[in-house]
Amino acid sequence: MNMKDKRVVVTGGAGFIGSNLSADLCRENEVTVIDDFSTGRDGNIKNLVSRGKVRLVKGSITSLDALKTAFRGADYVLHQAAIPSVPRSVSDPIKTNDAGITGTLTVLVAARDCGVRKVVFASSSSVYGETPELPKRENMECRPMSPYAVTKLAGEHYCRVFTEIYGLETTSLRYFNVYGPMQDPKSEYAAVVPKFIDCALKGEAFPIFGDGLQSRDFTFVKDVVRGNLMAAESDATGVYNIGGGKRTAVIELAKTVSEVVGSGMKVVYLPPRPGDVRDSWADTSKAKKDLGFEPAYSLRQGITETVEWFVKERKSKTL
Ligand SMILES: NC(=O)c1ccc[n+]([C@@H]2O[C@H](COP(=O)([O-])OP(=O)(O)OC[C@H]3O[C@@H](n4cnc5c(N)ncnc54)[C@H](O)[C@@H]3O)[C@@H](O)[C@H]2O)c1
């Protein structure tokens, strides 16, 4: 999938997924990033900004003025900005709500007013909650279990309503556990893949919340980037799963990471976290049919590329 000669805004472009999107898009398109750096890292886009490949607007997506500055003349908005963590939302639901719901509504208003052709919204598999059927299909019941998941479901509804009332084209992509280069391993809310890789490289034990048999559909970030470009350029609106399409237990992930790094596998078991679902697995057939999306990376391929990036960053002491 190749997008060319478009003007694209990436909200949250200094974050993990947003910076991967920006790096890919800026080769053949004009890219603007808006970010308030609340969870994003300057290092993720510093090079792109200093080489003039990306225009940076520092500001919050809750500010209509900042958004209008960023969105003027844009073809597409790839809306990634959010406070993206279930446990973080459990400890600070108001902050999650501000970015996730007020921020998304403000993005949609600004996109409508600036004549943007399409908004692609980063939703999440967490909207499904603890429902028994697997794999998850888009027409299944959603029962969010955390404030974070509530903001994602509300964002999807806002997108649909803006399409229906104002004719603004929108697509919501439900990402399933994304991992890859530029993902932050440091914060106390770090996602499981960067956390395990960091531990493996330091020879530390992998922390596992619960029994390790909980499963996730791990999705390599380059597949998510492709899914966004396909959604932006397609006529399809509505909700789509974007996943790796395979289900992996957390303990199996630990084994894969330790094999790729070549470290031993030590594990420390911690109590399960409130708001976390037991199992998650994407049925991506709707995205294949309407967007032409299929995941291209196996878990081992994706983990191998990610480990290579971590090793390089640690050598240059940027991580
Ligand atoms: N990483 C995953 O596994 C995953 C899974 C499902 C959905 N998502 C969604 O994908 C998107 C990107 O996630 P990520 O993993 O790259 O997270 P991230 O924290 O690395 O990126 C989020 C970015 O949004 C920015 N941001 C937060 N609040 C903002 C605000 N008010 N104004 C401007 N910028 C703001 C942050 O500074 C950060 O750069 C998020 O919407 C997240 O909810 C991620």
The ligand as an ORCA input file, in Angstrom:
! r2SCAN-3c Opt
* xyz 0 1
  N      -0.351      0.340     21.387
  C      -1.408     -0.461     21.364
  O      -1.311     -1.672     21.577
  C      -2.771      0.094     21.052
  C      -3.852     -0.806     21.014
  C      -5.119     -0.305     20.735
  C      -5.294      1.048     20.482
  N      -4.225      1.894     20.552
  C      -4.451      3.319     20.294
  O      -3.518      3.758     19.328
  C      -3.195      5.121     19.558
  C      -1.682      5.290     19.651
  O      -1.206      4.516     20.758
  P       0.331      4.380     21.101
  O       0.548      3.012     21.597
  O       1.143      4.901     19.990
  O       0.452      5.348     22.354
  P       1.477      6.538     22.673
  O       1.235      6.937     24.086
  O       2.848      6.158     22.299
  O       0.944      7.678     21.699
  C      -0.115      8.536     22.013
  C       0.322      9.935     21.642
  O      -0.764     10.840     21.875
  C      -0.238     12.015     22.492
  N      -1.312     12.672     23.234
  C      -1.969     12.231     24.337
  N      -2.900     13.126     24.726
  C      -2.819     14.155     23.844
  C      -3.511     15.390     23.698
  N      -4.483     15.744     24.554
  N      -3.167     16.210     22.682
  C      -2.174     15.876     21.803
  N      -1.495     14.723     21.887
  C      -1.812     13.874     22.886
  C       0.868     11.523     23.378
  O       1.791     12.522     23.766
  C       1.498     10.438     22.489
  O       2.495     10.981     21.655
  C      -3.925      5.520     20.835
  O      -5.135      6.139     20.489
  C      -4.199      4.192     21.503
  O      -5.310      4.248     22.358
  C      -2.972      1.451     20.827
*
